[in-house]
Amino acid sequence: MKTYNTTTNIEASFQVTHASHLTSGYGHMKIMVDIIDENENPGSFKSVTSNMPGFDEATDFEGQEKYEALFELIENDIEDAISEWLYSNQD
């Protein structure tokens, strides 16, 4: 399982535990990801991508590799929400 770090001032890391997708109109996919932080607090995030070549590549993988590839498609879109979530979970 790959550990990601935020690019904001928050020093925290998290891991992607699951990712799934649904069609969200022609040429768009809604991607939902579940993550856990260092203290194993769960979080769920979602975004829509129109990067269909990247989506096709991501779905060629299986298991954890697929989850991480799907996450990376929407990572920039949900980065601020993840940072806020990580900040709220800090002890």
Biopython code that builds the backbone (N, CA, C, O; Angstrom):
import numpy as np
from Bio.PDB.StructureBuilder import StructureBuilder

atoms = [
    (1, "MET", "N", (0.843, -1.168, 0.000)),
    (1, "MET", "CA", (0.000, 0.000, 0.000)),
    (1, "MET", "C", (0.894, 1.239, 0.000)),
    (1, "MET", "O", (1.779, 1.372, 0.845)),
    (2, "LYS", "N", (0.663, 2.130, -0.937)),
    (2, "LYS", "CA", (1.461, 3.345, -1.077)),
    (2, "LYS", "C", (0.984, 4.401, -0.099)),
    (2, "LYS", "O", (-0.219, 4.571, 0.101)),
    (3, "THR", "N", (1.920, 5.109, 0.509)),
    (3, "THR", "CA", (1.598, 6.199, 1.415)),
    (3, "THR", "C", (1.765, 7.517, 0.675)),
    (3, "THR", "O", (2.795, 7.754, 0.043)),
    (4, "TYR", "N", (0.755, 8.371, 0.754)),
    (4, "TYR", "CA", (0.777, 9.682, 0.115)),
    (4, "TYR", "C", (0.979, 10.746, 1.179)),
    (4, "TYR", "O", (0.565, 10.580, 2.327)),
    (5, "ASN", "N", (1.613, 11.834, 0.790)),
    (5, "ASN", "CA", (1.788, 12.985, 1.667)),
    (5, "ASN", "C", (1.087, 14.179, 1.042)),
    (5, "ASN", "O", (1.032, 14.303, -0.181)),
    (6, "THR", "N", (0.563, 15.038, 1.864)),
    (6, "THR", "CA", (-0.089, 16.243, 1.340)),
    (6, "THR", "C", (0.974, 17.225, 0.883)),
    (6, "THR", "O", (2.111, 17.192, 1.355)),
    (7, "THR", "N", (0.595, 18.099, -0.040)),
    (7, "THR", "CA", (1.520, 19.126, -0.511)),
    (7, "THR", "C", (1.276, 20.452, 0.199)),
    (7, "THR", "O", (1.889, 21.467, -0.132)),
    (8, "THR", "N", (0.371, 20.433, 1.184)),
    (8, "THR", "CA", (0.105, 21.635, 1.957)),
    (8, "THR", "C", (1.015, 21.657, 3.175)),
    (8, "THR", "O", (1.920, 20.831, 3.289)),
    (9, "ASN", "N", (0.787, 22.583, 4.073)),
    (9, "ASN", "CA", (1.618, 22.705, 5.267)),
    (9, "ASN", "C", (1.338, 21.634, 6.311)),
    (9, "ASN", "O", (2.040, 21.549, 7.319)),
    (10, "ILE", "N", (0.330, 20.827, 6.079)),
    (10, "ILE", "CA", (-0.005, 19.775, 7.039)),
    (10, "ILE", "C", (0.944, 18.598, 6.835)),
    (10, "ILE", "O", (1.054, 18.061, 5.733)),
    (11, "GLU", "N", (1.619, 18.210, 7.896)),
    (11, "GLU", "CA", (2.506, 17.068, 7.801)),
    (11, "GLU", "C", (1.758, 15.827, 8.238)),
    (11, "GLU", "O", (1.744, 15.473, 9.417)),
    (12, "ALA", "N", (1.142, 15.180, 7.284)),
    (12, "ALA", "CA", (0.376, 13.976, 7.549)),
    (12, "ALA", "C", (0.404, 13.118, 6.300)),
    (12, "ALA", "O", (0.615, 13.616, 5.195)),
    (13, "SER", "N", (0.195, 11.854, 6.481)),
    (13, "SER", "CA", (0.162, 10.961, 5.335)),
    (13, "SER", "C", (-1.087, 10.105, 5.413)),
    (13, "SER", "O", (-1.738, 10.015, 6.454)),
    (14, "PHE", "N", (-1.406, 9.479, 4.295)),
    (14, "PHE", "CA", (-2.595, 8.640, 4.224)),
    (14, "PHE", "C", (-2.391, 7.555, 3.178)),
    (14, "PHE", "O", (-1.478, 7.626, 2.356)),
    (15, "GLN", "N", (-3.249, 6.564, 3.225)),
    (15, "GLN", "CA", (-3.194, 5.459, 2.280)),
    (15, "GLN", "C", (-4.560, 5.273, 1.637)),
    (15, "GLN", "O", (-5.591, 5.447, 2.286)),
    (16, "VAL", "N", (-4.560, 4.922, 0.368)),
    (16, "VAL", "CA", (-5.791, 4.612, -0.354)),
    (16, "VAL", "C", (-6.147, 3.167, -0.052)),
    (16, "VAL", "O", (-5.332, 2.270, -0.265)),
    (17, "THR", "N", (-7.360, 2.930, 0.443)),
    (17, "THR", "CA", (-7.776, 1.569, 0.782)),
    (17, "THR", "C", (-8.749, 0.969, -0.219)),
    (17, "THR", "O", (-8.859, -0.253, -0.326)),
    (18, "HIS", "N", (-9.468, 1.836, -0.964)),
    (18, "HIS", "CA", (-10.424, 1.343, -1.957)),
    (18, "HIS", "C", (-10.764, 2.465, -2.919)),
    (18, "HIS", "O", (-10.706, 3.639, -2.555)),
    (19, "ALA", "N", (-11.116, 2.112, -4.135)),
    (19, "ALA", "CA", (-11.588, 3.086, -5.120)),
    (19, "ALA", "C", (-12.574, 2.402, -6.044)),
    (19, "ALA", "O", (-12.425, 1.226, -6.374)),
    (20, "SER", "N", (-13.580, 3.149, -6.458)),
    (20, "SER", "CA", (-14.566, 2.622, -7.398)),
    (20, "SER", "C", (-14.985, 3.739, -8.342)),
    (20, "SER", "O", (-14.585, 4.891, -8.173)),
    (21, "HIS", "N", (-15.790, 3.390, -9.335)),
    (21, "HIS", "CA", (-16.177, 4.396, -10.323)),
    (21, "HIS", "C", (-17.574, 4.115, -10.857)),
    (21, "HIS", "O", (-18.056, 2.983, -10.838)),
    (22, "LEU", "N", (-18.204, 5.176, -11.332)),
    (22, "LEU", "CA", (-19.511, 5.119, -11.975)),
    (22, "LEU", "C", (-19.471, 6.037, -13.194)),
    (22, "LEU", "O", (-18.755, 7.039, -13.202)),
    (23, "THR", "N", (-20.237, 5.691, -14.215)),
    (23, "THR", "CA", (-20.358, 6.575, -15.366)),
    (23, "THR", "C", (-21.091, 7.843, -14.938)),
    (23, "THR", "O", (-22.094, 7.786, -14.226)),
    (24, "SER", "N", (-20.581, 8.978, -15.380)),
    (24, "SER", "CA", (-21.169, 10.263, -14.995)),
    (24, "SER", "C", (-21.417, 11.101, -16.241)),
    (24, "SER", "O", (-21.061, 12.278, -16.285)),
    (25, "GLY", "N", (-22.014, 10.506, -17.230)),
    (25, "GLY", "CA", (-22.242, 11.195, -18.495)),
    (25, "GLY", "C", (-21.221, 10.770, -19.519)),
    (25, "GLY", "O", (-20.210, 10.151, -19.187)),
    (26, "TYR", "N", (-21.482, 11.099, -20.744)),
    (26, "TYR", "CA", (-20.594, 10.698, -21.833)),
    (26, "TYR", "C", (-19.200, 11.301, -21.648)),
    (26, "TYR", "O", (-19.047, 12.519, -21.552)),
    (27, "GLY", "N", (-18.192, 10.435, -21.599)),
    (27, "GLY", "CA", (-16.816, 10.892, -21.468)),
    (27, "GLY", "C", (-16.417, 11.349, -20.083)),
    (27, "GLY", "O", (-15.386, 12.003, -19.925)),
    (28, "HIS", "N", (-17.216, 11.017, -19.064)),
    (28, "HIS", "CA", (-16.903, 11.413, -17.691)),
    (28, "HIS", "C", (-17.112, 10.212, -16.768)),
    (28, "HIS", "O", (-18.049, 9.433, -16.944)),
    (29, "MET", "N", (-16.235, 10.080, -15.796)),
    (29, "MET", "CA", (-16.360, 9.027, -14.792)),
    (29, "MET", "C", (-16.275, 9.646, -13.403)),
    (29, "MET", "O", (-15.398, 10.464, -13.126)),
    (30, "LYS", "N", (-17.190, 9.247, -12.543)),
    (30, "LYS", "CA", (-17.171, 9.666, -11.144)),
    (30, "LYS", "C", (-16.343, 8.631, -10.385)),
    (30, "LYS", "O", (-16.646, 7.439, -10.410)),
    (31, "ILE", "N", (-15.314, 9.093, -9.724)),
    (31, "ILE", "CA", (-14.418, 8.205, -8.989)),
    (31, "ILE", "C", (-14.566, 8.485, -7.504)),
    (31, "ILE", "O", (-14.495, 9.632, -7.063)),
    (32, "MET", "N", (-14.774, 7.417, -6.734)),
    (32, "MET", "CA", (-14.898, 7.512, -5.290)),
    (32, "MET", "C", (-13.715, 6.757, -4.663)),
    (32, "MET", "O", (-13.410, 5.630, -5.052)),
    (33, "VAL", "N", (-13.062, 7.394, -3.696)),
    (33, "VAL", "CA", (-11.923, 6.752, -3.034)),
    (33, "VAL", "C", (-12.126, 6.753, -1.527)),
    (33, "VAL", "O", (-12.689, 7.690, -0.961)),
    (34, "ASP", "N", (-11.665, 5.703, -0.898)),
    (34, "ASP", "CA", (-11.634, 5.588, 0.562)),
    (34, "ASP", "C", (-10.174, 5.591, 0.976)),
    (34, "ASP", "O", (-9.343, 4.906, 0.381)),
    (35, "ILE", "N", (-9.875, 6.374, 2.007)),
    (35, "ILE", "CA", (-8.513, 6.452, 2.503)),
    (35, "ILE", "C", (-8.518, 6.317, 4.023)),
    (35, "ILE", "O", (-9.555, 6.451, 4.674)),
    (36, "ILE", "N", (-7.337, 6.048, 4.571)),
    (36, "ILE", "CA", (-7.156, 6.070, 6.021)),
    (36, "ILE", "C", (-5.926, 6.916, 6.323)),
    (36, "ILE", "O", (-4.967, 6.942, 5.552)),
    (37, "ASP", "N", (-5.973, 7.606, 7.458)),
    (37, "ASP", "CA", (-4.815, 8.408, 7.844)),
    (37, "ASP", "C", (-3.896, 7.588, 8.735)),
    (37, "ASP", "O", (-4.110, 6.390, 8.927)),
    (38, "GLU", "N", (-2.881, 8.232, 9.273)),
    (38, "GLU", "CA", (-1.892, 7.550, 10.112)),
    (38, "GLU", "C", (-2.512, 6.900, 11.350)),
    (38, "GLU", "O", (-1.990, 5.910, 11.861)),
    (39, "ASN", "N", (-3.634, 7.461, 11.832)),
    (39, "ASN", "CA", (-4.315, 6.919, 13.009)),
    (39, "ASN", "C", (-5.458, 5.977, 12.636)),
    (39, "ASN", "O", (-6.278, 5.613, 13.479)),
    (40, "GLU", "N", (-5.499, 5.593, 11.373)),
    (40, "GLU", "CA", (-6.509, 4.687, 10.816)),
    (40, "GLU", "C", (-7.922, 5.254, 10.852)),
    (40, "GLU", "O", (-8.892, 4.500, 10.932)),
    (41, "ASN", "N", (-8.046, 6.594, 10.793)),
    (41, "ASN", "CA", (-9.346, 7.238, 10.634)),
    (41, "ASN", "C", (-9.752, 7.133, 9.169)),
    (41, "ASN", "O", (-8.965, 7.492, 8.293)),
    (42, "PRO", "N", (-10.961, 6.650, 8.877)),
    (42, "PRO", "CA", (-11.377, 6.510, 7.480)),
    (42, "PRO", "C", (-11.952, 7.805, 6.919)),
    (42, "PRO", "O", (-12.546, 8.606, 7.641)),
    (43, "GLY", "N", (-11.764, 7.987, 5.631)),
    (43, "GLY", "CA", (-12.341, 9.130, 4.919)),
    (43, "GLY", "C", (-12.736, 8.710, 3.516)),
    (43, "GLY", "O", (-12.131, 7.805, 2.941)),
    (44, "SER", "N", (-13.755, 9.365, 2.959)),
    (44, "SER", "CA", (-14.221, 9.067, 1.600)),
    (44, "SER", "C", (-14.292, 10.364, 0.806)),
    (44, "SER", "O", (-14.749, 11.391, 1.308)),
    (45, "PHE", "N", (-13.837, 10.305, -0.433)),
    (45, "PHE", "CA", (-13.801, 11.477, -1.302)),
    (45, "PHE", "C", (-14.202, 11.068, -2.706)),
    (45, "PHE", "O", (-14.052, 9.910, -3.095)),
    (46, "LYS", "N", (-14.720, 12.039, -3.471)),
    (46, "LYS", "CA", (-15.130, 11.737, -4.839)),
    (46, "LYS", "C", (-14.936, 12.946, -5.727)),
    (46, "LYS", "O", (-14.944, 14.090, -5.270)),
    (47, "SER", "N", (-14.762, 12.666, -7.009)),
    (47, "SER", "CA", (-14.641, 13.709, -8.020)),
    (47, "SER", "C", (-14.919, 13.081, -9.380)),
    (47, "SER", "O", (-14.928, 11.859, -9.530)),
    (48, "VAL", "N", (-15.142, 13.937, -10.356)),
    (48, "VAL", "CA", (-15.408, 13.474, -11.720)),
    (48, "VAL", "C", (-14.187, 13.773, -12.585)),
    (48, "VAL", "O", (-13.591, 14.845, -12.488)),
    (49, "THR", "N", (-13.824, 12.814, -13.426)),
    (49, "THR", "CA", (-12.730, 13.019, -14.361)),
    (49, "THR", "C", (-13.231, 12.848, -15.791)),
    (49, "THR", "O", (-14.149, 12.072, -16.060)),
    (50, "SER", "N", (-12.613, 13.582, -16.687)),
    (50, "SER", "CA", (-12.889, 13.404, -18.114)),
    (50, "SER", "C", (-11.652, 12.848, -18.815)),
    (50, "SER", "O", (-11.601, 12.783, -20.044)),
    (51, "ASN", "N", (-10.674, 12.456, -18.039)),
    (51, "ASN", "CA", (-9.439, 11.875, -18.567)),
    (51, "ASN", "C", (-9.686, 10.400, -18.892)),
    (51, "ASN", "O", (-9.279, 9.515, -18.139)),
    (52, "MET", "N", (-10.342, 10.150, -19.997)),
    (52, "MET", "CA", (-10.700, 8.781, -20.343)),
    (52, "MET", "C", (-9.500, 7.912, -20.709)),
    (52, "MET", "O", (-9.508, 6.727, -20.375)),
    (53, "PRO", "N", (-8.457, 8.437, -21.384)),
    (53, "PRO", "CA", (-7.276, 7.591, -21.606)),
    (53, "PRO", "C", (-6.638, 7.155, -20.274)),
    (53, "PRO", "O", (-6.246, 5.999, -20.116)),
    (54, "GLY", "N", (-6.540, 8.085, -19.332)),
    (54, "GLY", "CA", (-6.002, 7.744, -18.011)),
    (54, "GLY", "C", (-6.895, 6.765, -17.284)),
    (54, "GLY", "O", (-6.406, 5.854, -16.615)),
    (55, "PHE", "N", (-8.204, 6.943, -17.409)),
    (55, "PHE", "CA", (-9.150, 6.024, -16.785)),
    (55, "PHE", "C", (-8.997, 4.627, -17.367)),
    (55, "PHE", "O", (-8.980, 3.644, -16.627)),
    (56, "ASP", "N", (-8.885, 4.532, -18.692)),
    (56, "ASP", "CA", (-8.704, 3.231, -19.337)),
    (56, "ASP", "C", (-7.429, 2.544, -18.859)),
    (56, "ASP", "O", (-7.420, 1.335, -18.629)),
    (57, "GLU", "N", (-6.355, 3.314, -18.711)),
    (57, "GLU", "CA", (-5.100, 2.759, -18.195)),
    (57, "GLU", "C", (-5.272, 2.276, -16.759)),
    (57, "GLU", "O", (-4.790, 1.202, -16.398)),
    (58, "ALA", "N", (-5.956, 3.068, -15.945)),
    (58, "ALA", "CA", (-6.145, 2.706, -14.533)),
    (58, "ALA", "C", (-6.945, 1.422, -14.393)),
    (58, "ALA", "O", (-6.663, 0.600, -13.521)),
    (59, "THR", "N", (-7.942, 1.248, -15.250)),
    (59, "THR", "CA", (-8.789, 0.051, -15.130)),
    (59, "THR", "C", (-8.128, -1.194, -15.706)),
    (59, "THR", "O", (-8.673, -2.292, -15.593)),
    (60, "ASP", "N", (-6.962, -1.037, -16.321)),
    (60, "ASP", "CA", (-6.195, -2.208, -16.762)),
    (60, "ASP", "C", (-5.524, -2.895, -15.574)),
    (60, "ASP", "O", (-5.165, -4.069, -15.656)),
    (61, "PHE", "N", (-5.355, -2.169, -14.475)),
    (61, "PHE", "CA", (-4.748, -2.740, -13.271)),
    (61, "PHE", "C", (-5.801, -3.488, -12.464)),
    (61, "PHE", "O", (-6.997, -3.408, -12.745)),
    (62, "GLU", "N", (-5.332, -4.213, -11.460)),
    (62, "GLU", "CA", (-6.244, -4.913, -10.552)),
    (62, "GLU", "C", (-5.842, -4.628, -9.113)),
    (62, "GLU", "O", (-4.695, -4.283, -8.828)),
    (63, "GLY", "N", (-6.795, -4.777, -8.220)),
    (63, "GLY", "CA", (-6.544, -4.651, -6.788)),
    (63, "GLY", "C", (-6.011, -3.294, -6.391)),
    (63, "GLY", "O", (-6.476, -2.265, -6.881)),
    (64, "GLN", "N", (-5.029, -3.295, -5.495)),
    (64, "GLN", "CA", (-4.477, -2.068, -4.926)),
    (64, "GLN", "C", (-3.907, -1.140, -5.996)),
    (64, "GLN", "O", (-4.054, 0.079, -5.898)),
    (65, "GLU", "N", (-3.258, -1.703, -7.016)),
    (65, "GLU", "CA", (-2.705, -0.868, -8.083)),
    (65, "GLU", "C", (-3.811, -0.082, -8.788)),
    (65, "GLU", "O", (-3.617, 1.081, -9.141)),
    (66, "LYS", "N", (-4.965, -0.711, -8.994)),
    (66, "LYS", "CA", (-6.098, -0.044, -9.630)),
    (66, "LYS", "C", (-6.625, 1.071, -8.736)),
    (66, "LYS", "O", (-6.915, 2.164, -9.222)),
    (67, "TYR", "N", (-6.753, 0.810, -7.433)),
    (67, "TYR", "CA", (-7.230, 1.828, -6.496)),
    (67, "TYR", "C", (-6.343, 3.061, -6.544)),
    (67, "TYR", "O", (-6.834, 4.188, -6.605)),
    (68, "GLU", "N", (-5.039, 2.840, -6.517)),
    (68, "GLU", "CA", (-4.097, 3.955, -6.502)),
    (68, "GLU", "C", (-4.106, 4.705, -7.827)),
    (68, "GLU", "O", (-3.980, 5.929, -7.839)),
    (69, "ALA", "N", (-4.250, 3.999, -8.938)),
    (69, "ALA", "CA", (-4.296, 4.649, -10.251)),
    (69, "ALA", "C", (-5.567, 5.492, -10.384)),
    (69, "ALA", "O", (-5.522, 6.597, -10.925)),
    (70, "LEU", "N", (-6.689, 4.984, -9.899)),
    (70, "LEU", "CA", (-7.930, 5.770, -9.933)),
    (70, "LEU", "C", (-7.813, 6.997, -9.038)),
    (70, "LEU", "O", (-8.237, 8.089, -9.415)),
    (71, "PHE", "N", (-7.237, 6.818, -7.852)),
    (71, "PHE", "CA", (-7.025, 7.947, -6.944)),
    (71, "PHE", "C", (-6.186, 9.033, -7.609)),
    (71, "PHE", "O", (-6.511, 10.217, -7.514)),
    (72, "GLU", "N", (-5.121, 8.637, -8.274)),
    (72, "GLU", "CA", (-4.219, 9.610, -8.881)),
    (72, "GLU", "C", (-4.902, 10.414, -9.984)),
    (72, "GLU", "O", (-4.469, 11.524, -10.296)),
    (73, "LEU", "N", (-5.964, 9.867, -10.579)),
    (73, "LEU", "CA", (-6.717, 10.619, -11.587)),
    (73, "LEU", "C", (-7.442, 11.830, -10.992)),
    (73, "LEU", "O", (-7.627, 12.842, -11.668)),
    (74, "ILE", "N", (-7.847, 11.721, -9.732)),
    (74, "ILE", "CA", (-8.613, 12.810, -9.108)),
    (74, "ILE", "C", (-7.865, 13.477, -7.957)),
    (74, "ILE", "O", (-8.408, 14.355, -7.287)),
    (75, "GLU", "N", (-6.654, 13.072, -7.734)),
    (75, "GLU", "CA", (-5.885, 13.565, -6.585)),
    (75, "GLU", "C", (-5.844, 15.087, -6.521)),
    (75, "GLU", "O", (-6.065, 15.656, -5.452)),
    (76, "ASN", "N", (-5.573, 15.753, -7.621)),
    (76, "ASN", "CA", (-5.488, 17.218, -7.613)),
    (76, "ASN", "C", (-6.823, 17.865, -7.279)),
    (76, "ASN", "O", (-6.862, 18.920, -6.646)),
    (77, "ASP", "N", (-7.921, 17.237, -7.701)),
    (77, "ASP", "CA", (-9.251, 17.794, -7.446)),
    (77, "ASP", "C", (-9.654, 17.721, -5.975)),
    (77, "ASP", "O", (-10.369, 18.590, -5.477)),
    (78, "ILE", "N", (-9.194, 16.683, -5.285)),
    (78, "ILE", "CA", (-9.643, 16.465, -3.908)),
    (78, "ILE", "C", (-8.573, 16.787, -2.875)),
    (78, "ILE", "O", (-8.782, 16.578, -1.680)),
    (79, "GLU", "N", (-7.443, 17.288, -3.320)),
    (79, "GLU", "CA", (-6.321, 17.550, -2.416)),
    (79, "GLU", "C", (-6.687, 18.480, -1.258)),
    (79, "GLU", "O", (-6.322, 18.213, -0.114)),
    (80, "ASP", "N", (-7.401, 19.564, -1.542)),
    (80, "ASP", "CA", (-7.783, 20.496, -0.474)),
    (80, "ASP", "C", (-8.723, 19.839, 0.531)),
    (80, "ASP", "O", (-8.585, 20.043, 1.737)),
    (81, "ALA", "N", (-9.673, 19.057, 0.041)),
    (81, "ALA", "CA", (-10.611, 18.369, 0.934)),
    (81, "ALA", "C", (-9.876, 17.352, 1.812)),
    (81, "ALA", "O", (-10.191, 17.205, 2.993)),
    (82, "ILE", "N", (-8.905, 16.660, 1.237)),
    (82, "ILE", "CA", (-8.122, 15.697, 2.026)),
    (82, "ILE", "C", (-7.312, 16.437, 3.083)),
    (82, "ILE", "O", (-7.231, 15.988, 4.226)),
    (83, "SER", "N", (-6.718, 17.557, 2.716)),
    (83, "SER", "CA", (-5.931, 18.333, 3.689)),
    (83, "SER", "C", (-6.793, 18.799, 4.853)),
    (83, "SER", "O", (-6.379, 18.707, 6.008)),
    (84, "GLU", "N", (-7.984, 19.296, 4.560)),
    (84, "GLU", "CA", (-8.901, 19.719, 5.630)),
    (84, "GLU", "C", (-9.281, 18.542, 6.512)),
    (84, "GLU", "O", (-9.321, 18.669, 7.736)),
    (85, "TRP", "N", (-9.557, 17.412, 5.907)),
    (85, "TRP", "CA", (-9.920, 16.206, 6.651)),
    (85, "TRP", "C", (-8.760, 15.760, 7.544)),
    (85, "TRP", "O", (-8.964, 15.435, 8.713)),
    (86, "LEU", "N", (-7.550, 15.745, 6.995)),
    (86, "LEU", "CA", (-6.384, 15.357, 7.797)),
    (86, "LEU", "C", (-6.172, 16.327, 8.959)),
    (86, "LEU", "O", (-5.855, 15.902, 10.070)),
    (87, "TYR", "N", (-6.345, 17.624, 8.710)),
    (87, "TYR", "CA", (-6.182, 18.628, 9.745)),
    (87, "TYR", "C", (-7.195, 18.410, 10.867)),
    (87, "TYR", "O", (-6.858, 18.535, 12.044)),
    (88, "SER", "N", (-8.429, 18.085, 10.503)),
    (88, "SER", "CA", (-9.470, 17.886, 11.523)),
    (88, "SER", "C", (-9.248, 16.618, 12.342)),
    (88, "SER", "O", (-9.790, 16.482, 13.439)),
    (89, "ASN", "N", (-8.450, 15.690, 11.810)),
    (89, "ASN", "CA", (-8.189, 14.429, 12.526)),
    (89, "ASN", "C", (-6.918, 14.471, 13.363)),
    (89, "ASN", "O", (-6.632, 13.518, 14.088)),
    (90, "GLN", "N", (-6.151, 15.548, 13.280)),
    (90, "GLN", "CA", (-4.920, 15.625, 14.064)),
    (90, "GLN", "C", (-5.253, 15.735, 15.536)),
    (90, "GLN", "O", (-6.193, 16.423, 15.934)),
    (91, "ASP", "N", (-4.461, 15.042, 16.331)),
    (91, "ASP", "CA", (-4.692, 15.059, 17.789)),
    (91, "ASP", "C", (-4.143, 16.300, 18.432)),
    (91, "ASP", "O", (-4.255, 16.467, 19.646)),
]
sb = StructureBuilder()
sb.init_structure("model")
sb.init_model(0)
sb.init_chain("A")
sb.init_seg("    ")
for serial, (resi, resn, name, xyz) in enumerate(atoms, 1):
    if name == "N":
        sb.init_residue(resn, " ", resi, " ")
    sb.init_atom(name, np.array(xyz, "f"), 0.0, 1.0, " ", f" {name:<3s}", serial, name[0])
structure = sb.get_structure()
